[in-house]
Amino acid sequence: MKVLIVGYGSIGKKHAEILNKINKIKKIYILTKQRLTKKFNKCKSYKDIIKIDPDYIIISSVTTNHYKDLKFINENLKKKLS
């Protein structure tokens, strides 16, 4: 299972650490401008998200960006939304 976390503030970090302990999760990708430890994979842009085609998505960006993030996901990964 591939997981995408959009945003790496305090909540994004908590999600990443918890998800990292789940064996079913093979890779965790994080869309952020921050530096990441080697245990996580960095997405540099929205285009990377399309290439990754994640199975599970967590939006933990700044609240004012949630709509923009969800809109992009809705338009480009429709099969992921239910």
Backbone hydrogen bonds, N-H to C=O, Kabsch-Sander energy under -0.5 kcal/mol:
donor,donor_aa,acceptor,acceptor_aa,energy
3,V,27,K,-2.5
4,L,56,Y,-2.7
5,I,29,Y,-2.7
6,V,4,L,-0.5
6,V,58,I,-3.0
7,G,5,I,-0.8
7,G,31,L,-2.1
9,G,60,S,-0.5
13,K,9,G,-2.5
14,K,10,S,-1.8
15,H,11,I,-2.6
16,A,12,G,-2.4
17,E,13,K,-2.4
18,I,14,K,-2.2
19,L,15,H,-2.9
20,N,16,A,-1.9
21,K,18,I,-1.3
22,I,19,L,-1.6
23,N,21,K,-0.6
25,I,22,I,-1.2
26,K,1,M,-2.0
26,K,24,K,-0.7
27,K,1,M,-1.4
29,Y,3,V,-3.3
29,Y,27,K,-0.5
30,I,41,N,-2.8
31,L,5,I,-2.6
32,T,30,I,-0.9
32,T,43,C,-1.2
40,F,37,T,-1.6
41,N,28,I,-3.0
43,C,30,I,-3.0
48,D,45,S,-0.6
49,I,45,S,-0.8
49,I,46,Y,-0.7
50,I,46,Y,-1.2
51,K,47,K,-1.5
52,I,48,D,-2.2
53,D,49,I,-2.2
55,D,2,K,-2.6
56,Y,2,K,-1.5
58,I,4,L,-2.8
60,S,6,V,-2.8
60,S,58,I,-0.8
65,N,62,V,-2.7
66,H,62,V,-0.6
66,H,63,T,-1.3
69,D,65,N,-2.6
70,L,66,H,-3.0
71,K,67,Y,-2.7
72,F,68,K,-2.1
73,I,69,D,-2.3
74,N,70,L,-2.9
75,E,71,K,-2.3
76,N,72,F,-1.8
77,L,73,I,-2.8
80,K,77,L,-2.4
81,L,77,L,-0.5
81,L,78,K,-1.3
